[in-house]
């Protein structure tokens, strides 16, 4: 069940009415939300409900045992077992075939064959995100950041809550669980702002991302040898806009949907293509993933506490593993390594005497932005390409132009311009307009919402491609 579909629209309309009608009965409301979330997940494949329930059960039981308030023996062992079970489930479904293939290739290079076969299991939707939610909960309980929940209902709802289930944002338990304690009030959220957030997400996905993908980016990446150097270069920039519009659209809709149900989600994007430096980029792009990797990987590895070499190692390990989290492919590993290397350079540069002297002027800031933006766009090539061979074809086409005329559709540049506008629009504009709509009442909200939705549907190309981050 995809967000920008009539099916989900009807599902959410039903959920909205039902949930708010039960707002005075908090336990019943949470039970209904859990049932709706399980039904949402089952719409892809009901068999994977067992996976979702297993993750919730592991989180609940391990959380109870490692609760920092209890001086139980083997707490660290219990934590390790819980994390290992979560990662084991993720590894089996997502990475086992990849590592089997690498082992077989290595054995073949050494002159012998391994009697191994591929598992060929279907990758469950949302497995990476539900794993990150589960791990963050039990680790935070172990660290004493929050007390273990005594309510299995709350834990299962935290793991499976349908707005964030498939592709985030990653919501920490200490942010979400307290919101389940008492029912929200209708006056605690802005209907107008959340409606605009959802409509803005629909526009970015259905118009910007879908048009760029179908009309230009996908054909170029399928066979780059058929396109000119200009088209190949423009496809990289178009994909940069596409992936931003696609992924930020999903999280905008998720945050808006959760907001209309009375629950607050953290911001996940903050105009990342205006970043000054790779470190700044990762403070703006997929912010909930960046903070997760920082808190549960980079800092436990030592962070920046043990000198420059250890800091560089920790940055590289964090980003390489972050790349691997996105997919079992060498292209993702290289993408992560590129960003890790750039973070090492960025970290050293911003702590140097040269940066203190020259790095803050207007010209330096423009250069800083241009280098950051173009590096990020070039690295997206490894993220988007299906294999290293495809990356090689792309680079070969950019190096030796085949002389083919440009076939880039005229709609591409206006869509790229629309993507650029999202990076410079005033951050508070949506909230300001939302307040105006709230003050105008339900009729004005409905009228504006209907007009904007109708315009999006008219402008959108036929069909709705899956969100890019569904595969992760």
Buried (B, 14 or more C-beta within 10 A) or exposed (E): BBBBEEEBEEBBEEBEEBBBEBBEEBEEBBBBBBEBBBBBBBBBEEEBBEBBBBBBBBBBBBBBBBBBEEEEEEBEEBBBBBBEBBBEBBBEBBBBBBEBEEEBEEBEEEEEEEEEEEEEEEBBBBBBBBBBBBBBBBBBBBEEBBBBBEBBBBBBBBBBBBBBBBBBBBBBBBBBBEBBEEBBEEEEBBBBBBBBBBBBBBBBBBBBBBBBBBBBBBBBBEEBEEBBBBBBBBBBBBBBBBBBBBBBBBBBBBBBBBBBBBBBBBEBBBBBBBBBBBBBBBBBBBBBBBBBBBBBBBBEBBBBEEEEEBBBBBBBBBBBBBBBBBBBBBBBBBBBBBBBBBBBBBBEBBEEEEBEEEBEEEEBEEEBBEBBBEBBBBBBBBBBBEEEEBBEBBBEBBEEEEEBEEEBBEBBEEBBEBBEEBBEEEEEEBBEBBEEBBEEEEEBBEEBBEEBBEEBEEEBBEEBBEBBBBEB
